[in-house]
Amino acid sequence: MINPAELRFGNWINEQGLELQVGLIQNNLFENSDPIPLTEEWLLKFGFDFEIEYYVSVLSYDFGEIKIYPYSNHFMFIEGCLQEEIKHVHKLQNLYFALTNFELNIDNGK
């Protein structure tokens, strides 16, 4: 279950098996909503590019200056001493907004 306080307009969630965006559904459905796991497919939908980072020897997904690294069964945002574990699509959307002040949507894809 998702804590409704984590959600912003435009976040993607799983509502009874359907992938929907917040704002396109009624608020009272949040109590039955589940987060969507962040996958390579979602990163590519959002326009991240897949590349190899030789200096750290890991695979990464790059969207401008924002890099997301595969880590175990989820992803990590690493920038300097800041590390943020990202397991769900809405968490990536919220992080992206916090860093850029822009929404991360499928329409933003390259």
C-alpha positions in Angstrom: 0.0 0.0 0.0 1.1 3.5 -0.7 1.1 6.3 1.9 -1.1 9.0 0.2 1.3 11.7 1.6 3.9 10.3 -0.8 1.8 10.9 -3.9 1.7 13.9 -6.2 -0.4 14.8 -9.2 0.9 12.8 -12.1 2.5 10.0 -10.1 2.0 6.5 -11.6 0.4 3.9 -9.3 -1.1 0.4 -9.6 -4.8 0.6 -8.9 -6.3 -2.9 -8.8 -4.1 -4.2 -11.6 -4.2 -1.0 -13.7 -1.4 1.5 -14.1 -2.9 4.9 -13.6 -1.8 8.4 -12.9 -2.8 10.3 -9.8 -5.2 13.0 -10.8 -6.9 10.8 -13.3 -8.4 8.7 -10.5 -10.5 9.5 -7.5 -8.7 10.3 -4.2 -10.6 7.6 -2.2 -8.9 4.9 -4.3 -5.5 5.5 -2.7 -6.2 3.2 0.2 -6.3 0.3 -2.3 -3.4 1.4 -4.4 0.0 -0.2 -4.7 3.3 1.2 -5.9 4.5 0.3 -9.4 8.0 -1.4 -9.1 10.6 0.6 -10.9 12.0 -1.4 -13.8 14.3 -0.9 -16.8 11.1 -0.6 -18.9 9.9 2.4 -16.8 13.2 4.1 -17.0 13.3 3.8 -20.8 9.6 5.1 -21.0 10.7 8.2 -19.0 13.5 8.8 -21.5 16.5 7.6 -19.6 19.3 6.4 -21.8 21.1 3.2 -21.0 24.9 3.5 -20.9 28.0 2.0 -19.2 29.8 4.1 -16.7 33.4 3.0 -17.0 34.6 5.1 -14.1 32.4 3.2 -11.6 32.1 0.0 -13.6 28.3 -0.2 -13.3 25.4 0.0 -15.7 23.4 3.2 -15.4 20.4 5.0 -16.8 21.1 8.6 -17.6 18.6 11.5 -18.0 20.7 14.6 -18.4 22.6 14.9 -15.2 20.5 12.4 -13.3 21.9 8.9 -13.1 20.1 5.9 -11.8 22.2 2.7 -11.0 20.9 -0.9 -10.8 21.5 -2.2 -7.3 20.4 -5.7 -6.2 16.7 -5.9 -7.0 16.1 -2.1 -7.3 17.8 1.1 -8.3 19.9 3.8 -6.6 20.3 7.5 -7.2 23.9 8.4 -6.3 25.2 11.9 -6.4 28.2 12.8 -4.3 27.5 11.7 -0.8 23.7 11.5 -1.4 22.4 8.0 -2.0 18.7 7.3 -2.4 17.2 3.8 -2.9 14.4 3.9 -5.5 12.1 0.9 -5.7 9.0 2.5 -7.1 8.0 4.6 -10.1 6.3 7.4 -7.9 9.5 7.7 -5.8 11.6 8.3 -9.0 9.0 10.9 -10.1 9.2 12.6 -6.7 13.0 12.6 -6.7 13.2 14.0 -10.2 10.8 16.8 -9.3 12.8 17.6 -6.1 16.0 17.8 -8.1 14.8 19.6 -11.2 11.5 21.3 -10.4 10.1 19.6 -13.5 7.7 16.7 -13.8 9.0 13.4 -15.0 6.3 11.9 -17.3 6.3 9.5 -20.2 5.7 12.5 -22.4 9.1 13.8 -21.4 10.8 10.8 -23.0 13.3 11.4 -25.7 
